[in-house]
Amino acid sequence: LIDTGSPGRAELIFRDLARIGVQPIHLRKIILTHHHLGHVGNLAEIKRRSGALASAHFADAPYIAGKRARRVTRHPVERVFHSAAALAGFSDLPGVDIERPVDDGDEINGWRVIHTPGHTPGHICLLRGDMLVSGDLVQASAGEFDEPPAATTTDIPTSRASISRVAQLQFNAILPAHNPPYVFRASVKVRELAGRLRDDNNR
């Protein structure tokens, strides 16, 4: 399982897994693209019910474990989301240890870990064949791809450098966290985005 969604959705995740024939006992590994609430929100519950081991980049593992505090977002939509989560009792998610920290170039079940810091220090993408799971590296849409909102990104220059790095890779499909999959010449779209960002930086 890659990422665990926003808090309170564990039952929906297990229901959707059951639809493709996957029961909790079948789930052995959980990979987290980064530490934000919308990606680790059900980690504790899914681990409890499945016994799966969690992986995340070394740099984000302390946030997931509750050993470092997450930065308060400046994005108004994210603030509303966090306020709603607090009202629902999810503001203080339990810290969850990462049993298998990963680093750039590691492989998990055929997925190659690509460290893409910037959105968070330990943000990762996962590449397998012609498919890239991109987390929040980019916002992918049927029109132009875009970078993630500045207000939710820890280090914008580093995030842009990560986009430029991924733009050098070849993949046909991209699976972003918050948009539908984009399945045709996705690496070309990322290269177009990287080019626009370079132009912005040079102005």
N, C-alpha and C positions, 0 to 999 in steps of 0.2 A: 504494500500500500504506500503510495506517495502522497504525503500530507494528510491531515486529518480534519480539515475544515474548521468552521467556526464552532464555538462552544454550544453544547446542547443538541448536536446532530449525530451522535453516535448511533442511535437507533436507525436513522435514515441511511447511514453508511452501511450498517449490517444488513439492512433490508435490500439495498442495492447490490451488495456483494452476494446475497442469497439468490438474487435473480440471475446471476451468472454462475451459480453453482458453488460459490465460495462460502464456507461456514467459518466461524471464528477459529476453530481448531486448525483450519488450513492456513491461516495467516501467520507467517513466521517472521516477516521483516516489515518494519515501517521506516520509510525514508522521509526526512523532513527537509524541504528546500530552504527554510529559514525559520526564525523563531517567532514571527508575528502571530498574534492571537488567531487570525483567520486560517492559520495553517497547522497550529498545534493544539487547537481548542478541544479536541476529543482524544488526545494522545493517552492520557491516564486511563480513561475508561476502555479504550480499545485494547491497550496493553493488558489491563486487568482481565478482560474477558477472553483474550486470545493467547496471552503468553508471548506475543511477538516481541522481538528485540528491536530497539530504536536506533537509528543512525541519523546523524546530522554532522555538519562540519564542526571541527574543533572550536572555531571562533564563536559559533552560536550556541554550542552545548551549554555554557554557563547560564545563558538566559533561559533556556528551556528547563534547566534543572532548578531554576529559582535562585541561583547564586549571584546573578547580576540583574539589576532592574532594567526593564525595557524603557526606552525613551518615550516620553509622552508625545503623541503625534500632534502636528500642527494642522492636519487636514480636517476640514469641518465634517466631512462625511465620516471619516474615521472616528472623530470625536463623538459623533452621534452613536456610532456602532459601539464604541467602548462604554458610553453611558448606558445604552440599552443592555449591554452585557452585565454591567454592574447591577442594574436593577433586577436582572434575572438571577443574580447570585454568582456570576462567572468572572467577577473582577479579579479575584484572587485564585487563579488556577493553581492546582498543586504542582510543585516542581516535579519534573520527571527526569531521572538520570538517563543519559544517553550511553547505552552499553557499548556501542560500536561507533565511535567518532571516525569521520572520514576526512580525507584531504584530496586535493587536486590530483587527478589521475587514478584514484582508486576505482575498483570495479565492484558492483553489487549485482549479482545475477545477470551479468552481461551489460548492465548500464554503467557507462563511464562517468565518473564524477568530474564536473568542471566547476572549479571554484570561481564564482562571479561576484566578488564583494562589491559593496556600494549601497545597494538597497538595505542590506544589513551586512555586518562584517563577515558573516559566514554563509551568505547566500550561495546556493549551488544550483546548477542545471544538471540534467542527466541526459546523456546521449546514447542511443542504441540504434545501430543501423542508420536509417534515414529519418529517425524520429527524435525530436528534442523536447523534453519536459523542461519548461523554462521558468517555473515558479512565477516570481514577479519581476523578472529581468526586463520584460517588455510588456506592453499592452498590445495584443495582437487582435486585429479586426479585419473585416473584409476590405476596408479602405487602407489607409496608411497604418503602419505600426508606429507606436509611440513609446517613449520612455515612461517609467512609472512616475506618479506624482512626486514633485519635489518635497512636499510636506511629509511624505511617508518614507523618504529615502535618507539614509544616514549620511552618505557622502556622494554628492552628485558627480563630481569629476571621476571618482573611482567607479561609480555605476556606469558612466559613459565609456570608460576604458574597458569595462567588462563586456558591454554591448559590442564594442569594436572587436574584442577578442572572439566572441561567439560568431561575429559576422564573417570570420575567416573559415568557419567550419561549413561542411556541406550536409544539409538535411532537407528533406522535402516537406515534412510535417512538423508543426510546432504545437505543443499542448501547454498553453498558458494557464495560470491558476484561475483567472477571473474572466476569461473570455472563452468562447467555443474554440475547438481545435481549428487550426488553419493548415490545410493539407496539400497545398500546391505551391512548390517553389518558395517555401517559407524562408530559406536562408537568403534568397534574393531580397526579400522584404526587409530582413534584418540588416543586410548590407546597405540598402537604401536609407534606413533609419540612421545607421552609423555615419553615413555620408552627410546627412542633414545635420547631425549633431556636431560633426567636425566643422562644417561650414559655420554653425552658430558659434563655436568656440573661436573661430578665426576672425569673427567680425569685431 
